[in-house]
Amino acid sequence: MKKNIWLIIILLITSAYANALQRGDTLSPQLSKKLNLDPNKITLVDFFASWCVSCRIELPEVDALSQQLASQPIGDKVDFIGVQVDEEADVAAAFLKEINLSFNVVDDQSQQVIGEFEPIGMPALYYIKNNKVLGIRFGAIPHIGQVIRNDLKQLGLK
């Protein structure tokens, strides 16, 4: 009996992951338009919510990095877009006011954007260029700013 329960759990987890956008997948034109992606830039799409403790920790560091990179030569090759997934408008607005991000944020109360990405954890960070997923990071990551810098170097940006 225990073996069957574990098999069911594994199947549920792998089937959820199978639907999630993965490295190499292409975004739909509608999704690209909704996010206003520039095909000539690597865009970091960062999913977050007020209830996500790790998001609260990482977002200020991601925001600081976006500001630093904007003032460097790499700034015209990379873009940051947040996707706020709180379902209640007042909660989302209060959280955005609290964290005061400098990069663009898409309000996803309808859950359409996150529904297309289907990340397996939060926070969720996607690297996208030419509507193609180049890389993904899920969950709490210490020193996320340095991790993003390293990822961008591996993607060819110096």
Rosetta blueprint (number, residue, H / E / L):
1 M L
2 K H
3 K H
4 N H
5 I H
6 W H
7 L H
8 I H
9 I H
10 I H
11 L H
12 L H
13 I H
14 T H
15 S H
16 A H
17 Y H
18 A H
19 N H
20 A L
21 L L
22 Q L
23 R L
24 G L
25 D L
26 T E
27 L L
28 S L
29 P H
30 Q H
31 L H
32 S H
33 K H
34 K H
35 L H
36 N L
37 L L
38 D L
39 P L
40 N L
41 K L
42 I E
43 T E
44 L E
45 V E
46 D E
47 F E
48 F E
49 A L
50 S L
51 W L
52 C L
53 V H
54 S H
55 C H
56 R H
57 I H
58 E H
59 L H
60 P H
61 E H
62 V H
63 D H
64 A H
65 L H
66 S H
67 Q H
68 Q H
69 L H
70 A H
71 S L
72 Q L
73 P H
74 I H
75 G H
76 D H
77 K L
78 V E
79 D E
80 F E
81 I E
82 G E
83 V E
84 Q E
85 V L
86 D L
87 E L
88 E L
89 A H
90 D H
91 V H
92 A H
93 A H
94 A H
95 F H
96 L H
97 K H
98 E H
99 I H
100 N L
101 L L
102 S L
103 F L
104 N E
105 V E
106 V E
107 D E
108 D L
109 Q L
110 S L
111 Q L
112 Q H
113 V H
114 I H
115 G H
116 E H
117 F H
118 E L
119 P L
120 I L
121 G L
122 M L
123 P L
124 A E
125 L E
126 Y E
127 Y E
128 I E
129 K E
130 N L
131 N L
132 K E
133 V E
134 L E
135 G E
136 I E
137 R E
138 F E
139 G L
140 A L
141 I L
142 P L
143 H L
144 I H
145 G H
146 Q H
147 V H
148 I H
149 R H
150 N H
151 D H
152 L H
153 K H
154 Q H
155 L L
156 G L
157 L L
158 K L
